[in-house]
Amino acid sequence: MSKLKITGKDLRKLGFPEGPVISLTMNLFNKDYKFWHKAAAIKLLEEILSEPERFREDQVLGIIARQLLPESKVVMPETVLRSNGIEFSVFGVQYIAEEALHQMYQAAKLPVSVAGAVMADAHSGYGLPIGGVLATDNAVIPYGVGLDIGCRMCLSIYELNPHELISKEAFFIRELNDATLFGSGSSFKQAPDHAVMEQELFYQLPLLKRLHGKSWKQLGTSGSGNHFVEFGVVTIDQKDEVLNLAPGAYIGLLSHSGSRGLGAAVASHYTKLAISARRLPQAVKHMAWLTLNEEPGMEYWLAMNLAGDYAAACHQVIHQKITRRLGIKPVKTVENHHNFAWKETLQGNEVIVHRKGATPAGKDVLGIIPGSMTADGFIVKGRGEEASINSASHGAGRKLSRRAAIDSITDKQFREALHKNGVTLLGGGLDESPFAYKDIHKVMQAQEGLVDVIGRFTPKIVKMDGAGHRS
């Protein structure tokens, strides 16, 4: 039996108004009613459209019906936090600042919180700490995902001799410079083509419609801060059945960036809606949530997933550009989000798992955990550890704030570290120097029970934002 496919054209034909309700209805019916015959689904949609009041309180269909009813102002009651928060696991507590742990203790008191974990690379952020993992019951927290929705890693592995990174260094430098564009607000004059920009949600949600043009011009660009694109040496010591790559040394292209201005706008917009919908104490204001039974909650969920697809597309554009110039296809690609929310099953129940700066590490799930511009990164395979909510760290984690790094590290120290490790840096600054980060090897030791290391990436030519104020 074929699965149900309700389209925007079907809904407009029935008389559904333009706006978010079309995307919401398509998503809900194609997921929850996927085994219905189309004729029966159309009949039900006609009933909802003609009598939305009758379906207002329906647990599933109410989200559609309420979109079709005139708006009414609802005053939300004050939210009471738990006096004692849920228990959560901490990995590498000796490497984690007290402020980050305090933020997690606050998040654990939310009435929607179900389970939590803190990774060894954790440091403080807005709302949930960076390196924090929080599972909730039918609730999504925009700041539990973060501003850079879908920030992710992508590694392309090429069957090329790593010595070429030295003998043909000028070629690889040119390719990085030609294929990348860094910096906050940076955009191309001519937008690249990619199917993600044709997703219907861009034309349904007013917020996304306004962002469409700018997002297209930013497609394939990278942000500032710790975002990078770099060439390095991939080392595989022994064959792994999941990675399925022969032992040896390869050239790798590794990128780290997210959803650019699109993700930031989505996060900011829906955080404001969540804060206005939940009366929370000031200390946890940025942990305001939206339920997936609410229109804004479902809108955020759809927009977040689109931002994740957009982030993945940015990496694809960069890697495809460079692959064409290399003249050889990668033998393997490994990639993963680390600022996102997923629907997952925990102890038999469906929950929303927020990983704000944490790598998915379910059983046999591949991921990449970078070090710094001079430290090895690691290709890992998850062990599916429930205590960490199937998660691991997303990097080494900051040891110094950007301001502290600029104030305490000299240019001479920075240059000596690059020279010692044989790294050519294009852009970058003191705020991203290796001294600003924790020891990645200690972080990996703290999570030996969460992931298996099946390969290493050693940076050699690193491209980052070159904003002058950072050095």
C-alpha positions as CSV (number, residue, x, y, z in Angstrom):
1,M,0.0,0.0,0.0
2,S,1.5,3.4,-1.0
3,K,1.9,6.1,1.6
4,L,-0.4,9.1,1.7
5,K,0.9,12.2,0.0
6,I,-1.0,15.4,0.6
7,T,0.4,18.4,-1.3
8,G,0.1,22.1,-1.1
9,K,-1.8,22.0,-4.4
10,D,-4.4,19.6,-2.8
11,L,-4.9,21.9,0.1
12,R,-5.3,25.1,-1.9
13,K,-7.8,23.3,-4.1
14,L,-9.9,22.5,-1.0
15,G,-9.8,26.2,0.0
16,F,-7.1,26.2,2.7
17,P,-5.8,29.8,3.1
18,E,-2.2,30.7,2.2
19,G,0.1,30.7,5.2
20,P,1.7,28.4,7.8
21,V,-1.5,26.2,8.0
22,I,-0.7,24.6,4.6
23,S,2.8,23.4,5.7
24,L,1.5,22.3,9.1
25,T,-1.3,20.3,7.5
26,M,1.0,18.7,4.9
27,N,3.5,17.7,7.6
28,L,0.9,16.3,10.0
29,F,-1.2,14.3,7.5
30,N,1.8,12.8,5.7
31,K,3.2,11.7,9.0
32,D,0.2,10.7,11.2
33,Y,-2.2,9.7,8.5
34,K,0.3,8.1,6.1
35,F,-1.6,4.8,5.7
36,W,-5.0,6.4,4.9
37,H,-6.5,6.3,1.5
38,K,-6.3,9.8,-0.1
39,A,-10.0,10.1,-0.6
40,A,-10.7,9.5,3.1
41,A,-8.0,12.0,4.0
42,I,-9.4,14.6,1.7
43,K,-12.9,14.1,3.2
44,L,-11.5,14.7,6.7
45,L,-9.6,17.8,5.5
46,E,-12.9,19.2,4.1
47,E,-14.6,18.6,7.5
48,I,-11.8,20.4,9.4
49,L,-11.9,23.3,6.9
50,S,-15.7,23.7,7.1
51,E,-16.1,23.1,10.9
52,P,-12.7,24.0,12.6
53,E,-14.5,24.6,15.9
54,R,-15.5,20.9,16.1
55,F,-11.8,19.9,16.0
56,R,-10.4,22.6,18.2
57,E,-9.6,20.3,21.1
58,D,-8.7,17.2,19.1
59,Q,-5.3,16.0,20.3
60,V,-3.9,15.7,16.8
61,L,-6.1,17.7,14.5
62,G,-6.5,20.7,16.9
63,I,-3.3,22.2,15.7
64,I,-4.8,22.6,12.2
65,A,-8.2,23.6,13.4
66,R,-6.9,26.4,15.6
67,Q,-5.0,27.8,12.6
68,L,-8.3,28.1,10.8
69,L,-10.1,29.9,13.7
70,P,-10.0,33.6,14.5
71,E,-7.1,34.5,16.8
72,S,-7.9,34.8,20.5
73,K,-5.5,36.2,23.1
74,V,-4.5,33.7,25.7
75,V,-3.0,34.7,29.0
76,M,-0.5,32.0,30.1
77,P,-0.3,31.1,33.8
78,E,2.9,31.4,35.6
79,T,5.1,28.4,35.2
80,V,6.3,26.7,38.4
81,L,9.8,25.1,38.3
82,R,10.6,21.8,40.1
83,S,12.1,22.4,43.5
84,N,14.5,19.5,42.8
85,G,15.5,19.0,39.2
86,I,15.8,15.8,37.4
87,E,19.2,13.9,37.8
88,F,21.6,14.2,34.9
89,S,25.0,12.7,34.0
90,V,28.2,14.6,33.9
91,F,31.2,13.4,31.9
92,G,34.6,14.9,32.7
93,V,33.4,17.1,35.6
94,Q,36.9,18.2,36.3
95,Y,37.0,20.0,32.9
96,I,33.7,21.8,33.3
97,A,33.3,25.3,34.7
98,E,30.8,25.8,37.6
99,E,28.7,28.3,35.6
100,A,28.0,25.6,32.9
101,L,26.9,23.1,35.5
102,H,24.7,25.7,37.2
103,Q,22.9,26.3,33.8
104,M,22.3,22.6,33.6
105,Y,20.9,22.5,37.1
106,Q,18.5,25.2,36.2
107,A,17.4,23.4,33.0
108,A,16.8,20.2,35.1
109,K,14.1,22.1,37.0
110,L,11.9,22.8,34.0
111,P,8.6,20.8,34.3
112,V,9.1,19.5,30.7
113,S,12.6,18.1,31.4
114,V,12.9,14.3,31.3
115,A,16.6,13.5,31.2
116,G,19.9,15.4,30.8
117,A,23.7,15.1,30.4
118,V,26.7,17.4,30.2
119,M,29.6,16.6,28.0
120,A,33.3,17.0,28.9
121,D,33.7,20.0,26.5
122,A,30.9,22.0,28.1
123,H,31.1,25.7,28.8
124,S,28.4,28.3,29.5
125,G,26.1,29.7,26.9
126,Y,22.6,31.2,26.7
127,G,20.0,29.0,28.2
128,L,21.3,25.5,28.0
129,P,25.1,25.3,28.3
130,I,27.1,24.5,25.2
131,G,27.9,20.8,25.6
132,G,24.5,20.3,27.3
133,V,22.0,17.6,26.3
134,L,18.4,17.8,27.4
135,A,15.4,15.5,26.7
136,T,12.0,17.0,27.1
137,D,8.4,15.8,26.9
138,N,6.7,17.1,23.8
139,A,8.5,20.5,24.1
140,V,11.1,22.2,22.0
141,I,13.4,24.9,23.5
142,P,14.8,27.2,20.8
143,Y,17.7,28.2,22.9
144,G,18.2,24.6,23.8
145,V,19.2,24.2,20.2
146,G,20.9,27.5,19.9
147,L,21.2,30.4,17.4
148,D,23.3,28.5,14.9
149,I,20.7,25.8,14.1
150,G,22.2,22.8,12.4
151,C,25.8,23.7,13.1
152,R,27.6,20.6,11.9
153,M,30.7,18.8,10.8
154,C,31.3,17.4,7.3
155,L,34.4,15.3,6.3
156,S,35.2,14.2,2.7
157,I,37.9,11.6,2.5
158,Y,39.9,11.4,-0.7
159,E,42.2,8.6,-1.8
160,L,45.1,11.0,-2.3
161,N,48.7,10.9,-0.9
162,P,48.9,13.3,2.1
163,H,52.3,14.4,1.0
164,E,50.6,16.4,-1.7
165,L,49.5,18.8,1.0
166,I,53.1,19.8,1.2
167,S,54.3,19.4,-2.4
168,K,51.2,21.1,-3.8
169,E,50.4,23.4,-0.9
170,A,49.8,26.4,-3.1
171,F,47.1,24.5,-5.1
172,F,45.2,23.4,-1.9
173,I,45.5,27.0,-0.5
174,R,44.1,28.4,-3.7
175,E,41.2,25.9,-3.7
176,L,40.2,26.8,-0.1
177,N,40.3,30.5,-0.9
178,D,38.3,30.2,-4.1
179,A,35.6,27.9,-2.7
180,T,34.9,29.6,0.6
181,L,33.6,32.8,2.0
182,F,33.8,33.6,5.7
183,G,32.4,36.2,8.1
184,S,29.1,37.3,9.7
185,G,26.8,38.6,7.0
186,S,29.0,37.5,4.1
187,S,27.2,36.5,1.0
188,F,27.9,35.7,-2.7
189,K,27.0,38.1,-5.5
190,Q,25.6,35.2,-7.4
191,A,23.7,32.6,-5.5
192,P,24.6,28.9,-6.1
193,D,21.9,26.4,-7.1
194,H,20.6,23.9,-4.6
195,A,17.3,22.1,-4.2
196,V,17.0,23.2,-0.5
197,M,16.1,26.7,-1.7
198,E,13.0,25.3,-3.4
199,Q,11.5,23.8,-0.3
200,E,7.9,24.9,0.0
201,L,8.2,26.0,3.6
202,F,10.2,29.0,2.3
203,Y,7.0,30.2,0.6
204,Q,4.6,29.3,3.4
205,L,6.0,30.8,6.6
206,P,6.2,34.6,6.5
207,L,9.5,34.7,8.4
208,L,11.2,32.3,6.0
209,K,9.7,34.0,3.0
210,R,11.4,37.2,4.1
211,L,14.7,35.4,4.7
212,H,14.7,33.5,1.4
213,G,16.7,35.9,-0.8
214,K,19.5,36.6,1.8
215,S,19.7,32.9,2.7
216,W,20.2,31.9,-1.0
217,K,23.1,34.4,-1.3
218,Q,24.6,33.0,1.9
219,L,24.3,29.4,0.7
220,G,27.8,27.9,0.8
221,T,29.3,30.5,3.0
222,S,30.7,30.1,6.5
223,G,30.4,32.2,9.6
224,S,33.0,33.7,11.9
225,G,34.2,32.4,15.3
226,N,35.2,28.8,15.3
227,H,33.9,27.9,11.9
228,F,36.5,26.6,9.4
229,V,37.2,24.7,6.3
230,E,40.5,22.8,6.3
231,F,42.6,20.2,4.6
232,G,44.3,17.6,6.6
233,V,45.5,14.0,6.9
234,V,43.0,11.3,7.7
235,T,44.5,8.2,9.4
236,I,42.6,4.9,9.6
237,D,44.5,2.4,11.7
238,Q,42.2,-0.6,11.3
239,K,39.1,-1.3,9.3
240,D,35.8,-0.7,10.9
241,E,32.7,-2.4,9.5
242,V,30.6,0.8,9.8
243,L,33.1,3.2,8.3
244,N,34.2,0.5,5.8
245,L,37.4,2.2,4.8
246,A,40.7,0.4,4.3
247,P,43.5,1.3,6.8
248,G,45.9,3.9,5.6
249,A,46.5,7.7,5.2
250,Y,44.2,9.9,3.1
251,I,43.6,13.6,2.4
252,G,40.6,14.9,4.2
253,L,38.5,18.0,3.7
254,L,36.8,19.0,6.9
255,S,34.3,21.8,7.4
256,H,32.4,23.3,10.4
257,S,29.6,25.8,10.1
258,G,25.9,26.1,10.4
259,S,22.8,27.7,9.1
260,R,24.1,31.3,8.9
261,G,21.6,34.2,9.2
262,L,18.7,31.9,8.5
263,G,19.2,29.9,11.7
264,A,19.8,32.9,13.9
265,A,16.6,34.6,12.7
266,V,14.5,31.5,13.3
267,A,16.0,31.0,16.8
268,S,15.5,34.6,17.8
269,H,12.0,34.8,16.5
270,Y,10.7,31.7,18.2
271,T,12.6,32.3,21.4
272,K,10.6,35.6,21.7
273,L,7.4,33.7,21.1
274,A,8.4,31.1,23.7
275,I,9.3,33.7,26.3
276,S,6.0,35.5,25.8
277,A,4.1,32.2,26.1
278,R,5.8,31.0,29.3
279,R,6.1,33.1,32.4
280,L,9.5,31.8,33.7
281,P,11.8,33.2,36.4
282,Q,14.5,35.5,35.0
283,A,17.3,33.0,35.6
284,V,15.7,30.5,33.2
285,K,14.0,33.0,30.8
286,H,16.0,31.7,27.8
287,M,14.9,28.2,28.5
288,A,11.3,29.0,27.5
289,W,9.7,26.2,25.4
290,L,7.0,25.6,22.9
291,T,5.0,22.4,22.8
292,L,4.5,20.6,19.5
293,N,0.7,20.9,20.1
294,E,1.0,24.7,19.7
295,E,1.1,26.4,16.3
296,P,4.4,28.3,17.1
297,G,5.9,25.0,18.3
298,M,5.1,23.1,15.2
299,E,6.2,26.1,13.1
300,Y,9.6,26.2,14.9
301,W,10.0,22.5,14.5
302,L,9.5,22.8,10.7
303,A,11.7,25.9,10.4
304,M,14.4,24.2,12.5
305,N,14.5,21.2,10.3
306,L,14.6,23.4,7.2
307,A,17.5,25.3,8.8
308,G,19.3,22.0,9.4
309,D,18.8,21.0,5.7
310,Y,20.1,24.4,4.7
311,A,23.2,24.0,6.9
312,A,23.9,20.6,5.3
313,A,23.5,22.2,1.9
314,C,26.1,24.9,2.7
315,H,28.6,22.1,3.4
316,Q,27.6,20.3,0.2
317,V,28.2,23.4,-1.9
318,I,31.7,23.9,-0.5
319,H,32.7,20.2,-0.8
320,Q,31.3,19.9,-4.3
321,K,33.2,22.9,-5.5
322,I,36.5,21.6,-4.1
323,T,35.8,18.0,-5.3
324,R,35.4,19.2,-8.8
325,R,38.7,21.0,-8.7
326,L,40.5,18.0,-7.2
327,G,39.2,15.8,-10.0
328,I,38.5,12.8,-7.8
329,K,35.4,11.8,-5.8
330,P,35.6,11.1,-2.1
331,V,35.8,7.5,-1.0
332,K,33.8,8.3,2.1
333,T,31.8,11.2,3.6
334,V,31.1,11.5,7.3
335,E,28.9,14.3,8.7
336,N,26.7,15.2,11.7
337,H,24.7,18.0,13.3
338,H,25.6,19.2,16.8
339,N,23.1,22.0,17.4
340,F,19.7,20.5,16.8
341,A,16.7,18.7,18.4
342,W,15.6,15.2,17.4
343,K,12.6,13.1,18.2
344,E,14.0,10.0,19.8
345,T,12.9,7.1,22.1
346,L,14.2,7.0,25.6
347,Q,13.1,4.2,28.0
348,G,10.3,3.4,25.7
349,N,8.9,7.0,25.4
350,E,9.2,9.5,22.6
351,V,11.1,12.6,23.8
352,I,12.7,15.7,22.1
353,V,16.4,15.5,22.6
354,H,18.2,18.9,22.4
355,R,22.0,18.6,21.7
356,K,23.4,22.1,22.0
357,G,27.1,21.5,21.1
358,A,26.9,17.7,21.4
359,T,27.4,15.0,18.8
360,P,24.8,12.2,18.3
361,A,26.3,9.0,19.5
362,G,23.7,6.3,19.1
363,K,24.7,2.7,18.6
364,D,27.0,2.6,15.5
365,V,26.3,6.2,14.5
366,L,29.3,7.9,12.9
367,G,30.4,11.4,13.9
368,I,33.3,13.8,13.9
369,I,34.8,15.5,17.0
370,P,37.3,18.2,16.1
371,G,40.2,19.3,18.3
372,S,41.6,22.8,17.5
373,M,43.5,24.2,14.5
374,T,46.6,22.4,15.7
375,A,45.1,19.3,17.5
376,D,43.8,16.1,16.0
377,G,40.1,15.6,15.5
378,F,38.5,12.1,15.7
379,I,36.1,10.1,13.6
380,V,34.0,8.2,16.1
381,K,31.3,5.6,16.3
382,G,28.6,5.9,19.0
383,R,28.1,3.2,21.6
384,G,24.5,4.1,22.3
385,E,25.0,5.0,26.0
386,E,21.7,5.9,27.6
387,A,23.4,7.8,30.4
388,S,24.6,10.4,27.9
389,I,21.3,10.2,26.0
390,N,23.2,8.8,23.1
391,S,25.5,11.8,22.9
392,A,29.2,12.8,23.0
393,S,31.2,16.1,23.0
394,H,31.2,18.2,19.9
395,G,34.9,19.2,20.2
396,A,37.5,20.1,22.8
397,G,35.5,23.0,24.2
398,R,36.7,26.5,25.1
399,K,39.0,26.9,28.0
400,L,39.3,30.7,27.6
401,S,36.7,33.2,26.5
402,R,37.5,35.1,23.3
403,R,38.4,38.3,25.3
404,A,40.6,36.3,27.7
405,A,42.4,34.6,24.8
406,I,43.1,37.9,23.0
407,D,44.4,39.4,26.3
408,S,46.6,36.5,27.4
409,I,48.1,35.0,24.2
410,T,50.8,36.7,22.2
411,D,51.1,36.6,18.4
412,K,54.6,35.0,18.9
413,Q,53.1,32.1,20.9
414,F,50.4,31.7,18.3
415,R,52.8,31.6,15.4
416,E,55.2,29.2,17.2
417,A,52.3,26.8,17.9
418,L,51.3,26.8,14.2
419,H,54.9,26.2,13.1
420,K,55.5,23.4,15.6
421,N,52.4,21.5,14.3
422,G,53.1,22.2,10.6
423,V,49.8,24.1,10.1
424,T,49.3,26.8,7.5
425,L,46.6,29.2,8.7
426,L,44.5,31.4,6.4
427,G,42.7,33.9,8.5
428,G,41.9,33.1,12.1
429,G,43.0,35.0,15.2
430,L,44.1,34.8,18.8
431,D,40.5,34.1,19.9
432,E,40.6,30.8,18.1
433,S,44.2,29.9,18.9
434,P,44.8,26.4,20.2
435,F,45.6,27.9,23.7
436,A,41.9,28.9,23.9
437,Y,40.8,25.3,23.9
438,K,40.8,22.4,26.3
439,D,43.0,19.3,25.7
440,I,41.1,17.2,23.2
441,H,42.8,14.0,24.4
442,K,41.6,14.6,27.9
443,V,38.1,15.3,26.7
444,M,38.2,12.0,24.6
445,Q,39.4,10.1,27.7
446,A,36.4,11.4,29.7
447,Q,34.0,9.9,27.1
448,E,35.7,6.6,26.3
449,G,32.4,4.8,27.3
450,L,30.4,6.9,24.8
451,V,32.2,6.5,21.5
452,D,34.9,4.4,19.8
453,V,37.6,6.2,17.9
454,I,37.9,4.7,14.4
455,G,40.0,7.4,12.7
456,R,41.9,10.7,13.2
457,F,42.0,14.0,11.3
458,T,45.2,16.0,11.6
459,P,44.8,19.7,10.3
460,K,47.4,21.0,7.9
461,I,45.8,23.9,5.9
462,V,43.2,25.8,7.9
463,K,40.9,28.5,6.6
464,M,38.9,30.7,9.0
465,D,37.3,34.1,9.2
466,G,40.1,36.7,9.0
467,A,38.4,39.6,10.9
468,G,41.2,41.9,12.0
469,H,39.7,42.8,15.4
470,R,40.3,39.2,16.7
471,S,44.1,39.5,16.9
